[in-house]
Amino acid sequence: MSIESLIQKATVEAIKSLYGADLPEEQVQVQNTRKDFDGDITVVVFPFLRYSKKAPEQTAEDIGKYLVNTVETVENFNVIKGFLNLEINQNYWLEVLKSSYDNSDFGLKPVTDNSELVMVEYSSPNTNKPLHLGHIRNNLLGFSISEILKANGKKVVMTNIVNDRGIHICKSMYAWQQWGHGETPESSGMKGDHLVGKYYVEFDKHYKAEIAELVEKGIPKEEAENQAPSIVAARELLRKWEAKDEETVALWKMMNNWVYVGFDVTYKTLGVGFDKIYYESDTYLVGKEEVLRGLEEGTFTKREDNSVWADLTADGLDKKILLRSDGTSVYMTQDIGTAKMRFNDYSIDKMVYVVGNEQIYHFQVLAILLDKLGFNWGKDLYHFSYGMVELPSGKMKSREGTVVDADDLVENMVEVAREMSAELGKLNSLTGENAEDTFKMIALGALKYFILKVDPRKNMMFNPEESIDFNGNTGPFIQYTYARIKSVLRKAADQNITIDENVTVESLSSKEKDLLKRISLFPAAVEEAGDNYSPAVIANYCYELVKEFNQFYHDHSILGEGNDDIKNFRLVLASAVGQVVQNGMALLGVEMPERM
């Protein structure tokens, strides 16, 4: 039990014993004592005055005496107005140290047979282009949220829905047919997803030229956009694909397979993966069946042009198309099918969609449609909506070929890490393969941490140079502190110093106690991150912990300490900090280098 929970529970008992009142635990406000006051934990007394009928100082005095007399962990107290500052027994902090030392499970709850099963969908790429910066934020958030939910004792299925069909795919297919001259990843030396993306851009270039030509002939722009030969041909490819035309399906399979090979390389680089991958080409038919069932049951309606619609005006929304007039499906159709397949495949207790905030309306509609179709879990779907990410140079526009490619970005980050490390002399001791592995670890640590430390619901600006800073609230700063701890522990081993986790120390300095307090907050940070689906909570906890460690390291010698008991204590303390940092950063998908 955390010290905060222990004090909350004991304070409830104090109110009952002293004033005869029953108080819910959540009404007891507990916080860390301000550094300019004596004490470790502060209880806010003002909410209790209606029970005590006394002044704030006297109420705090009563409760303080009760806690000192009844709770072994509470050693002393002082009162400042309506704030009760409690001093916690040193043995408690040493128990925190012992439980966190060399414990990769510290702060993490175990998964049991009865654990809730949560499915997390993230990534959701289209097979007409490579992954870009926006996908990076999505993948990092989805993976980290999954790891945080596991750390909170949930069973988690990480899933991906690949948008492998539709008009956008057919645009790349048509462009390759027209202007590809049989080009392949092997013949071009390009990653498959980059090659297909090249033809998506090529389509857009020709399409725009055709529109301009038709407009010049006096055709209104909207009509020109529908009559341009390229878009007519792409629509025909989509129709033929849905009709299972052999030649069209063969072309689709070939180009999609190029993309999948490319995606796998990017996923591996980012360190993310999936337990189950669904494909829209499989799920849209299930969705289509459900829409037709809804039509038959009168839930949906058909218009004169044969398109199928849902009228959601009674739900405060508008009318939503579910099948086009030619019978082809829209995104909503496949999302209905995907949801049904997932709940058939798994006994899901909660479904979380990690999708950008531009799709808020889409998921409102999806939840209502599933509910109307009779799926009792429909309205319980959770859309984890996150903000957009941009570079200082501006927004990304994939159709114009100015997308910030994920592979290029990571490669550039590694180069920035290499240059900055050389400039600062940070990795001079590393050579060859070790240095390259560390550059990559720093680059990915910088990228992941910089993106995940921001409140996910906010739009953000990603600055590669700013993220690879060895000072301040960055991944490399945390990695460098971890490597420093590992260096101290290696030197202790070189000096044949045996570290004993059963520490004996007469008293703790304020910096040592502050560090132990910070360690003790890790389980609560993991819980808060899980409750709020927020990797930022973990990122900022890790930063505060290493900042606290660096202050301690600046003021206290470890290996140079003359007293063997204190030296041992500080080595255990440093090791525990390293363990907790590693546990925390693992929840963000960040690897920690042993040397820097």
C-alpha positions as CSV (number, residue, x, y, z in Angstrom):
1,M,0.0,0.0,0.0
2,S,1.3,3.5,-0.9
3,I,2.0,5.9,1.9
4,E,-0.8,8.2,0.5
5,S,-3.3,5.4,0.7
6,L,-2.2,4.4,4.1
7,I,-2.6,8.0,5.4
8,Q,-6.0,8.4,3.7
9,K,-7.3,5.2,5.4
10,A,-5.8,6.1,8.8
11,T,-7.3,9.7,8.6
12,V,-10.8,8.2,7.9
13,E,-10.4,6.1,11.0
14,A,-9.2,9.2,13.0
15,I,-12.3,11.2,11.9
16,K,-14.5,8.3,12.9
17,S,-12.8,7.8,16.3
18,L,-12.4,11.5,17.2
19,Y,-15.7,13.0,15.8
20,G,-17.9,10.0,15.1
21,A,-18.2,10.8,11.4
22,D,-18.0,8.4,8.5
23,L,-15.9,9.8,5.6
24,P,-15.2,8.4,2.2
25,E,-11.4,7.9,1.6
26,E,-11.5,10.0,-1.5
27,Q,-12.5,13.1,0.5
28,V,-9.1,13.0,2.3
29,Q,-6.8,15.2,0.4
30,V,-3.2,14.0,0.7
31,Q,-0.2,15.6,-1.0
32,N,3.6,15.8,-0.7
33,T,4.8,18.3,1.9
34,R,6.2,21.5,0.4
35,K,10.0,21.5,0.5
36,D,10.1,24.6,2.6
37,F,8.2,22.9,5.4
38,D,9.1,20.0,7.7
39,G,7.4,16.7,6.9
40,D,6.8,14.2,4.2
41,I,3.0,14.0,3.7
42,T,0.5,16.7,4.2
43,V,-3.2,16.2,5.0
44,V,-5.6,19.1,4.2
45,V,-7.7,19.6,7.2
46,F,-10.3,22.1,6.1
47,P,-12.9,19.5,4.8
48,F,-13.1,18.0,8.3
49,L,-14.1,21.2,10.2
50,R,-17.8,20.5,9.8
51,Y,-17.2,17.2,11.8
52,S,-14.8,18.6,14.4
53,K,-16.6,21.9,15.0
54,K,-13.2,23.2,15.9
55,A,-10.6,25.6,14.5
56,P,-8.4,24.3,11.7
57,E,-5.2,24.3,13.9
58,Q,-7.0,22.4,16.7
59,T,-8.5,19.8,14.3
60,A,-5.1,19.2,12.7
61,E,-3.6,18.8,16.2
62,D,-6.2,16.2,17.2
63,I,-5.7,14.2,14.0
64,G,-1.9,14.5,14.2
65,K,-1.8,13.1,17.8
66,Y,-4.2,10.3,16.8
67,L,-2.0,9.3,13.8
68,V,1.3,9.4,15.8
69,N,-0.3,7.1,18.5
70,T,-2.0,4.6,16.2
71,V,0.1,4.5,13.0
72,E,3.6,3.1,13.4
73,T,4.7,4.7,10.1
74,V,3.9,8.2,11.3
75,E,6.7,9.4,13.5
76,N,5.9,13.1,14.1
77,F,3.8,16.0,12.9
78,N,3.5,19.7,12.8
79,V,0.6,22.0,12.0
80,I,0.6,25.1,9.8
81,K,-2.9,26.6,9.7
82,G,-5.2,24.0,8.2
83,F,-2.4,21.8,7.0
84,L,-1.2,18.7,8.9
85,N,2.4,17.9,8.0
86,L,3.4,14.3,8.9
87,E,6.9,12.9,9.2
88,I,7.1,9.3,8.0
89,N,9.3,6.8,9.8
90,Q,12.7,6.1,8.1
91,N,11.9,2.4,8.1
92,Y,9.1,3.0,5.6
93,W,11.4,4.7,3.2
94,L,13.9,1.9,3.5
95,E,11.2,-0.6,2.8
96,V,10.4,1.4,-0.4
97,L,14.1,1.1,-1.3
98,K,14.1,-2.7,-0.7
99,S,11.0,-3.3,-2.8
100,S,12.2,-1.3,-5.7
101,Y,15.9,-2.5,-5.8
102,D,16.6,-4.9,-8.6
103,N,12.8,-5.4,-9.1
104,S,11.6,-5.3,-12.7
105,D,8.0,-5.7,-11.4
106,F,8.1,-2.7,-9.1
107,G,5.1,-0.5,-9.6
108,L,3.5,-3.0,-12.0
109,K,0.3,-5.0,-11.2
110,P,0.2,-8.7,-12.2
111,V,-2.1,-10.0,-15.0
112,T,-4.4,-12.7,-13.6
113,D,-6.9,-15.1,-15.2
114,N,-9.7,-12.7,-14.1
115,S,-8.0,-9.6,-15.6
116,E,-10.0,-7.3,-17.8
117,L,-9.3,-7.9,-21.6
118,V,-8.7,-4.7,-23.4
119,M,-8.1,-4.5,-27.2
120,V,-6.1,-1.5,-28.4
121,E,-6.3,-0.6,-32.1
122,Y,-3.5,1.6,-33.4
123,S,-1.5,2.3,-36.6
124,S,-4.3,1.7,-39.2
125,P,-2.2,2.5,-42.3
126,N,-3.3,2.8,-45.9
127,T,-1.5,0.6,-48.4
128,N,-1.1,3.4,-50.9
129,K,1.8,5.2,-49.1
130,P,4.5,4.7,-46.5
131,L,4.1,5.6,-42.8
132,H,4.6,9.2,-41.9
133,L,5.2,11.4,-38.9
134,G,1.5,11.3,-37.9
135,H,1.7,7.5,-38.0
136,I,4.7,7.7,-35.7
137,R,2.7,9.5,-33.0
138,N,-0.1,7.0,-33.5
139,N,2.1,3.9,-33.2
140,L,4.1,5.2,-30.2
141,L,0.9,6.2,-28.4
142,G,-0.8,2.9,-29.2
143,F,2.1,0.8,-28.1
144,S,2.8,2.8,-25.0
145,I,-0.9,2.8,-23.9
146,S,-0.9,-1.0,-24.4
147,E,2.2,-1.4,-22.2
148,I,0.7,0.9,-19.5
149,L,-2.5,-1.1,-19.5
150,K,-0.6,-4.3,-19.1
151,A,1.3,-2.7,-16.2
152,N,-2.1,-2.0,-14.6
153,G,-2.9,-5.7,-14.7
154,K,-5.0,-5.8,-17.9
155,K,-4.8,-8.4,-20.5
156,V,-4.1,-6.6,-23.8
157,V,-4.5,-7.5,-27.4
158,M,-2.7,-5.0,-29.7
159,T,-4.4,-4.9,-33.0
160,N,-4.1,-3.1,-36.4
161,I,-6.6,-2.6,-39.1
162,V,-4.9,-2.2,-42.5
163,N,-6.8,-0.1,-45.0
164,D,-5.9,-2.3,-48.0
165,R,-8.8,-1.6,-50.3
166,G,-10.7,1.4,-51.6
167,I,-10.4,4.2,-54.1
168,H,-7.0,5.5,-52.7
169,I,-5.4,2.0,-53.3
170,C,-6.9,1.9,-56.8
171,K,-5.3,5.3,-57.6
172,S,-1.8,3.9,-57.0
173,M,-2.7,0.7,-58.9
174,Y,-3.9,2.7,-61.9
175,A,-0.8,5.0,-61.9
176,W,1.5,2.0,-61.8
177,Q,-0.4,0.4,-64.7
178,Q,-0.1,3.6,-66.8
179,W,3.4,4.9,-65.9
180,G,5.2,2.2,-63.9
181,H,6.8,0.3,-66.8
182,G,6.9,-2.8,-64.7
183,E,9.0,-1.1,-61.9
184,T,9.4,-3.2,-58.7
185,P,11.1,-2.7,-55.3
186,E,13.9,-4.9,-56.6
187,S,14.4,-3.1,-59.9
188,S,14.2,0.3,-58.3
189,G,16.0,-0.3,-55.0
190,M,13.1,1.4,-53.2
191,K,11.2,0.1,-50.2
192,G,7.9,-1.3,-51.4
193,D,5.8,1.2,-49.4
194,H,7.8,4.1,-50.9
195,L,7.4,2.7,-54.4
196,V,3.6,2.5,-54.1
197,G,3.5,5.9,-52.5
198,K,5.4,7.3,-55.4
199,Y,2.6,6.2,-57.8
200,Y,0.0,7.7,-55.5
201,V,1.7,11.0,-55.9
202,E,2.0,10.4,-59.7
203,F,-1.7,9.8,-59.9
204,D,-2.5,13.0,-58.2
205,K,-0.2,14.9,-60.5
206,H,-1.9,13.6,-63.7
207,Y,-5.4,13.9,-62.2
208,K,-4.9,17.6,-61.4
209,A,-3.6,18.2,-64.9
210,E,-6.7,16.5,-66.4
211,I,-9.0,18.6,-64.2
212,A,-7.3,21.8,-65.3
213,E,-7.6,20.7,-69.0
214,L,-11.3,20.1,-68.6
215,V,-11.9,23.3,-66.8
216,E,-10.2,25.2,-69.6
217,K,-12.7,23.6,-72.0
218,G,-15.5,25.2,-70.0
219,I,-16.5,22.3,-67.8
220,P,-17.3,23.3,-64.1
221,K,-14.6,22.2,-61.7
222,E,-16.9,19.8,-59.7
223,E,-17.9,18.0,-62.9
224,A,-14.3,18.0,-64.1
225,E,-13.2,16.3,-60.9
226,N,-15.7,13.5,-61.6
227,Q,-15.1,13.2,-65.4
228,A,-11.3,13.2,-65.4
229,P,-10.1,10.0,-67.1
230,S,-7.8,9.0,-64.2
231,I,-10.5,9.1,-61.5
232,V,-13.0,7.3,-63.8
233,A,-10.4,4.6,-64.4
234,A,-9.6,4.3,-60.7
235,R,-13.3,3.9,-59.9
236,E,-13.5,1.2,-62.5
237,L,-10.6,-0.6,-60.9
238,L,-12.4,-0.5,-57.6
239,R,-15.6,-1.9,-59.1
240,K,-13.6,-4.7,-60.8
241,W,-11.8,-5.4,-57.6
242,E,-15.1,-5.8,-55.7
243,A,-16.3,-8.0,-58.5
244,K,-13.2,-10.2,-57.9
245,D,-11.8,-9.6,-61.4
246,E,-8.7,-11.9,-61.5
247,E,-6.3,-9.5,-63.1
248,T,-7.2,-6.6,-60.9
249,V,-7.0,-8.7,-57.7
250,A,-3.6,-10.0,-58.8
251,L,-2.3,-6.5,-59.3
252,W,-3.7,-5.4,-55.9
253,K,-2.1,-8.4,-54.1
254,M,1.3,-7.7,-55.7
255,M,1.4,-4.0,-54.8
256,N,0.0,-4.6,-51.3
257,N,2.6,-7.2,-50.6
258,W,5.3,-4.7,-51.5
259,V,3.9,-2.4,-49.0
260,Y,3.6,-4.9,-46.2
261,V,7.3,-5.8,-46.5
262,G,8.1,-2.1,-46.2
263,F,5.7,-1.6,-43.2
264,D,7.3,-4.4,-41.3
265,V,10.8,-2.8,-41.6
266,T,9.4,0.5,-40.2
267,Y,7.5,-1.2,-37.4
268,K,10.6,-3.1,-36.4
269,T,12.6,0.1,-36.4
270,L,10.0,1.8,-34.1
271,G,9.9,-1.3,-31.8
272,V,6.1,-1.7,-32.1
273,G,4.1,-4.8,-33.1
274,F,0.7,-6.4,-33.0
275,D,-1.0,-9.5,-31.7
276,K,-3.6,-9.5,-34.5
277,I,-3.8,-7.7,-37.8
278,Y,-7.2,-7.3,-39.5
279,Y,-7.5,-6.3,-43.2
280,E,-10.3,-4.1,-44.6
281,S,-10.5,-6.4,-47.6
282,D,-11.8,-9.1,-45.2
283,T,-13.9,-7.0,-42.8
284,Y,-15.8,-4.8,-45.3
285,L,-17.9,-7.8,-46.5
286,V,-18.9,-8.5,-42.9
287,G,-19.8,-4.8,-42.6
288,K,-21.7,-4.9,-45.8
289,E,-23.8,-7.8,-44.6
290,E,-24.6,-5.9,-41.4
291,V,-25.6,-2.8,-43.3
292,L,-27.9,-4.9,-45.6
293,R,-29.4,-6.6,-42.4
294,G,-30.0,-3.1,-41.0
295,L,-31.7,-2.1,-44.3
296,E,-33.9,-5.2,-44.2
297,E,-34.9,-4.6,-40.6
298,G,-35.7,-0.9,-41.3
299,T,-32.8,0.5,-39.3
300,F,-31.3,2.0,-42.5
301,T,-32.9,3.4,-45.7
302,K,-32.2,3.1,-49.4
303,R,-32.4,6.1,-51.7
304,E,-33.4,6.3,-55.4
305,D,-29.8,5.9,-56.6
306,N,-29.6,2.7,-54.5
307,S,-27.2,4.2,-51.9
308,V,-27.9,3.1,-48.3
309,W,-28.0,5.7,-45.5
310,A,-28.4,5.9,-41.7
311,D,-30.5,8.8,-40.4
312,L,-28.9,9.9,-37.1
313,T,-30.7,13.2,-36.8
314,A,-32.7,11.9,-33.8
315,D,-29.3,11.3,-32.1
316,G,-28.2,14.9,-32.7
317,L,-26.0,14.0,-35.7
318,D,-26.8,14.0,-39.5
319,K,-27.4,11.4,-42.2
320,K,-24.5,9.0,-42.9
321,I,-23.9,7.0,-46.2
322,L,-23.1,3.3,-45.6
323,L,-23.1,2.0,-49.2
324,R,-22.5,4.0,-52.3
325,S,-25.0,3.8,-55.2
326,D,-22.8,1.3,-57.1
327,G,-22.8,-0.9,-54.0
328,T,-19.2,-0.2,-52.9
329,S,-18.4,0.3,-49.2
330,V,-17.2,3.3,-47.3
331,Y,-14.9,3.4,-44.2
332,M,-17.8,3.2,-41.9
333,T,-19.0,-0.1,-43.5
334,Q,-15.7,-1.8,-42.8
335,D,-15.4,-0.4,-39.3
336,I,-18.8,-2.0,-38.5
337,G,-17.5,-5.3,-39.9
338,T,-14.1,-5.1,-38.1
339,A,-15.8,-4.4,-34.8
340,K,-18.1,-7.4,-35.2
341,M,-15.2,-9.7,-36.1
342,R,-13.1,-8.6,-33.2
343,F,-15.9,-9.2,-30.6
344,N,-16.5,-12.6,-32.2
345,D,-12.7,-13.4,-32.0
346,Y,-12.1,-12.2,-28.5
347,S,-14.1,-11.8,-25.3
348,I,-13.3,-8.1,-25.2
349,D,-14.2,-6.1,-22.0
350,K,-13.1,-2.8,-23.5
351,M,-12.2,-1.7,-27.0
352,V,-9.9,1.3,-27.4
353,Y,-9.3,3.0,-30.8
354,V,-6.2,5.1,-31.0
355,V,-7.1,7.5,-33.8
356,G,-6.5,11.2,-34.5
357,N,-9.0,13.8,-33.3
358,E,-10.1,14.5,-36.8
359,Q,-12.1,11.3,-36.5
360,I,-14.1,12.2,-33.4
361,Y,-17.3,12.4,-35.4
362,H,-16.6,9.1,-37.2
363,F,-16.4,7.2,-33.9
364,Q,-19.5,8.9,-32.5
365,V,-21.4,7.6,-35.5
366,L,-19.8,4.1,-35.3
367,A,-20.8,3.7,-31.7
368,I,-24.5,4.7,-32.5
369,L,-24.7,2.5,-35.6
370,L,-23.4,-0.6,-33.7
371,D,-25.9,0.1,-31.0
372,K,-28.7,0.4,-33.6
373,L,-27.6,-2.9,-35.1
374,G,-28.1,-4.5,-31.7
375,F,-24.6,-5.0,-30.5
376,N,-24.8,-4.3,-26.8
377,W,-21.1,-3.3,-26.6
378,G,-21.5,-0.6,-29.3
379,K,-21.8,2.5,-27.1
380,D,-18.9,1.3,-24.8
381,L,-16.3,1.7,-27.5
382,Y,-13.6,4.2,-26.5
383,H,-12.0,6.6,-29.0
384,F,-8.7,7.7,-27.7
385,S,-8.4,10.8,-29.8
386,Y,-5.0,12.6,-30.1
387,G,-3.8,15.8,-31.6
388,M,-1.9,16.3,-34.8
389,V,1.9,16.5,-35.0
390,E,3.9,18.9,-37.2
391,L,7.4,19.8,-37.9
392,P,8.6,23.4,-37.7
393,S,8.5,23.4,-41.5
394,G,4.7,23.0,-41.5
395,K,1.9,20.4,-42.1
396,M,2.3,17.3,-44.2
397,K,0.3,16.7,-47.4
398,S,0.8,13.2,-48.7
399,R,-1.0,13.6,-52.0
400,E,1.4,16.4,-52.9
401,G,4.4,14.3,-52.1
402,T,5.6,16.4,-49.2
403,V,4.9,13.9,-46.5
404,V,7.4,13.6,-43.6
405,D,8.3,10.0,-44.2
406,A,8.8,7.9,-41.0
407,D,11.8,6.1,-42.3
408,D,13.5,9.3,-43.4
409,L,12.7,11.0,-40.1
410,V,14.3,8.1,-38.0
411,E,17.4,8.1,-40.3
412,N,17.8,11.8,-39.9
413,M,17.3,11.5,-36.1
414,V,20.2,9.0,-36.0
415,E,22.4,11.4,-38.0
416,V,21.5,14.2,-35.6
417,A,22.3,12.0,-32.6
418,R,25.6,11.1,-34.2
419,E,26.5,14.8,-34.9
420,M,25.4,16.1,-31.4
421,S,27.2,13.2,-29.6
422,A,30.4,14.0,-31.5
423,E,30.1,17.7,-30.8
424,L,29.6,17.2,-27.1
425,G,32.1,14.3,-26.9
426,K,29.4,12.2,-25.2
427,L,30.2,8.9,-26.9
428,N,33.9,9.2,-27.5
429,S,34.6,5.9,-25.6
430,L,32.3,3.9,-27.9
431,T,33.4,2.6,-31.3
432,G,32.1,0.8,-34.3
433,E,28.9,-1.2,-33.9
434,N,28.5,-0.3,-30.2
435,A,28.5,3.4,-31.1
436,E,26.0,2.9,-34.0
437,D,23.6,0.9,-31.8
438,T,23.8,3.7,-29.2
439,F,23.2,6.4,-31.7
440,K,20.1,4.6,-32.8
441,M,19.0,4.1,-29.2
442,I,19.5,7.8,-28.5
443,A,17.7,8.8,-31.7
444,L,14.6,6.6,-31.0
445,G,14.6,7.5,-27.3
446,A,14.6,11.2,-28.2
447,L,11.8,10.7,-30.8
448,K,9.6,8.6,-28.5
449,Y,10.1,10.6,-25.4
450,F,9.6,14.0,-27.1
451,I,6.3,12.8,-28.6
452,L,5.0,10.9,-25.6
453,K,5.8,13.5,-22.9
454,V,3.2,15.8,-24.5
455,D,-0.4,15.5,-23.4
456,P,-1.7,13.3,-26.2
457,R,-4.8,15.3,-26.7
458,K,-2.9,18.4,-27.7
459,N,-1.5,19.2,-31.2
460,M,2.3,19.3,-31.0
461,M,5.4,20.5,-32.8
462,F,8.2,18.0,-33.2
463,N,11.6,19.5,-33.4
464,P,14.3,16.8,-34.0
465,E,17.2,19.0,-32.8
466,E,15.4,20.0,-29.6
467,S,14.5,16.4,-28.8
468,I,18.2,15.3,-28.9
469,D,19.4,17.5,-26.1
470,F,21.4,15.9,-23.4
471,N,20.0,18.5,-20.9
472,G,16.5,19.2,-19.9
473,N,13.2,17.3,-20.3
474,T,14.4,14.9,-23.1
475,G,14.9,11.2,-23.7
476,P,18.7,11.5,-24.0
477,F,18.9,13.3,-20.7
478,I,17.1,10.4,-19.0
479,Q,19.2,7.9,-20.9
480,Y,22.4,9.7,-20.0
481,T,21.5,9.7,-16.3
482,Y,20.7,5.9,-16.5
483,A,24.0,5.3,-18.1
484,R,25.7,7.3,-15.4
485,I,24.1,5.1,-12.7
486,K,25.3,2.0,-14.6
487,S,28.8,3.4,-14.8
488,V,28.9,4.0,-11.0
489,L,27.7,0.4,-10.4
490,R,30.4,-1.0,-12.8
491,K,33.1,1.0,-11.0
492,A,31.8,-0.5,-7.7
493,A,32.1,-4.0,-9.1
494,D,35.6,-3.2,-10.4
495,Q,36.6,-2.2,-6.9
496,N,35.1,-5.5,-5.6
497,I,32.5,-3.6,-3.6
498,T,29.6,-6.0,-2.7
499,I,26.2,-4.4,-2.7
500,D,23.9,-5.6,0.1
501,E,20.2,-4.7,-0.3
502,N,19.7,-5.1,3.5
503,V,20.9,-1.6,4.2
504,T,21.7,-0.2,7.6
505,V,21.9,3.6,7.9
506,E,21.3,5.8,10.9
507,S,19.7,8.8,9.2
508,L,18.7,10.0,5.8
509,S,19.7,13.3,4.3
510,S,17.0,15.5,2.8
511,K,18.1,14.7,-0.8
512,E,18.2,10.9,0.0
513,K,14.7,11.1,1.4
514,D,13.4,13.2,-1.5
515,L,14.7,10.5,-3.9
516,L,13.0,7.7,-1.9
517,K,9.8,9.7,-1.9
518,R,10.0,10.1,-5.7
519,I,10.6,6.3,-6.1
520,S,7.6,5.6,-3.9
521,L,5.3,7.6,-6.3
522,F,6.0,5.3,-9.3
523,P,3.1,2.8,-8.7
524,A,0.7,5.7,-8.4
525,A,2.1,7.2,-11.6
526,V,1.5,3.9,-13.4
527,E,-2.0,3.8,-12.1
528,E,-2.8,7.4,-13.1
529,A,-1.3,6.8,-16.6
530,G,-3.6,3.8,-17.0
531,D,-6.7,5.5,-15.8
532,N,-6.1,8.5,-18.2
533,Y,-4.5,6.6,-21.1
534,S,-1.6,9.0,-20.8
535,P,2.0,8.0,-21.5
536,A,2.8,11.7,-20.6
537,V,2.3,10.9,-16.9
538,I,5.1,8.2,-17.1
539,A,7.4,10.4,-19.2
540,N,7.2,13.3,-16.8
541,Y,7.5,11.0,-13.8
542,C,10.8,9.6,-15.2
543,Y,12.1,13.1,-15.9
544,E,11.3,14.3,-12.3
545,L,13.0,11.1,-10.9
546,V,16.3,11.6,-12.8
547,K,16.3,15.3,-12.1
548,E,16.0,14.4,-8.4
549,F,18.8,11.8,-8.8
550,N,21.1,14.3,-10.4
551,Q,20.6,16.8,-7.5
552,F,21.4,14.0,-5.1
553,Y,24.5,12.9,-7.2
554,H,25.7,16.5,-7.3
555,D,25.5,16.9,-3.5
556,H,26.6,13.4,-2.3
557,S,29.5,11.2,-3.1
558,I,28.8,7.6,-3.7
559,L,32.0,5.7,-4.2
560,G,34.0,8.3,-2.4
561,E,32.0,8.0,0.8
562,G,34.2,6.8,3.7
563,N,31.4,5.1,5.7
564,D,30.8,1.7,4.2
565,D,27.2,1.5,5.4
566,I,26.3,4.9,3.8
567,K,28.3,3.9,0.6
568,N,26.3,0.7,0.4
569,F,23.0,2.5,1.0
570,R,23.8,5.0,-1.8
571,L,24.7,2.3,-4.2
572,V,21.4,0.5,-3.5
573,L,19.6,3.8,-3.9
574,A,21.3,4.6,-7.2
575,S,20.6,1.1,-8.4
576,A,16.9,1.3,-7.4
577,V,16.6,4.6,-9.3
578,G,18.1,3.0,-12.4
579,Q,15.6,0.1,-12.1
580,V,12.6,2.4,-11.7
581,V,13.8,4.5,-14.6
582,Q,14.2,1.4,-16.8
583,N,10.7,0.2,-15.7
584,G,9.1,3.5,-16.6
585,M,10.9,4.1,-19.9
586,A,10.0,0.6,-21.0
587,L,6.4,1.6,-20.8
588,L,7.2,4.2,-23.4
589,G,9.0,1.7,-25.6
590,V,12.4,3.4,-24.9
591,E,15.5,1.3,-24.6
592,M,18.1,2.4,-22.0
593,P,21.9,2.3,-23.0
594,E,24.3,0.8,-20.5
595,R,27.0,3.2,-21.6
596,M,27.0,6.7,-23.0
